[in-house]
């Protein structure tokens, strides 16, 4: 059973996070771009080495909630052994490219590195929904200071032989680059999702699918329903930024909608303690056995 933060703890974490974001935006407005980037780089490296030292003396483990009887004890045990305080090379990569997956707002990269580091030299196929829109007309946008495609560039560097794919509802956020292709997707529309998966570049399925798009249960559920079949054997499907309020809905959805349709898949929910984010620092991991 997961133990969620109290309302008071969530409020304190949210205020700290908002204050840090305001300071960062203020510095970005007043400092020259090169000075700002150098300052942020030094700050990130300081955090990285600070956590490296701290992780040698103390540990912080994720809370593992197994949502399906098919989940193996070994897979669950492997997740419980991860030390969330021990930063990884992926933490620095994602920070360098401007992603919020590690070290601060979220610490997902400790989980990703534990799951995927053995795959780094493989010719994988990686897909992430949610490039990061700068437009206020879209929910869960990054405002003007976000970097669309930051995570895709981080995955490209982490997996030097992989093909990287992404999708977003904001046409202006779509782009093509070396080993990166992106597509339009409205994750609330099952037909649009199905049409996206008919794109020739996406026909071969994915080794890793990440939903970092519309952070609502309805959006996550719809995309998982229409996309899980495109996960290759041995691969992982990850839903990011799950809130405590959505946990009962996920438990019901797994037992009612997914367990019978995907009987061999493993469904595990992780709560990742994070002093800077007590609200949505949680993951649903679906593993398709080989």
Secondary structure, DSSP 4 states (H G I P E B T S, - for coil): ---PPPHHHHHHHHHHHHHHHHHHHHHHHHS-HHHHHHHHHHHHHHHHHHHHHHHTT---B-EEEE-STTS-HHHHHHHHT-BTTS--HHHHHHHHHT-SSSSSS--HHHHHHHHHGGGTTS--EEEEE------TTSTT---TT--TTHHHHHHHHHSTT-EEEEEES-GGG---BTTEEEEE--TT-HHHHHHHTTSGGGTT-EEEEEE-S--SHHHHHHHHHHHGGGEEEEEEEEE----GGGHHHHHHHIIIIITTTTTT-EEEEEE---TT-SSS-EEEEEE---
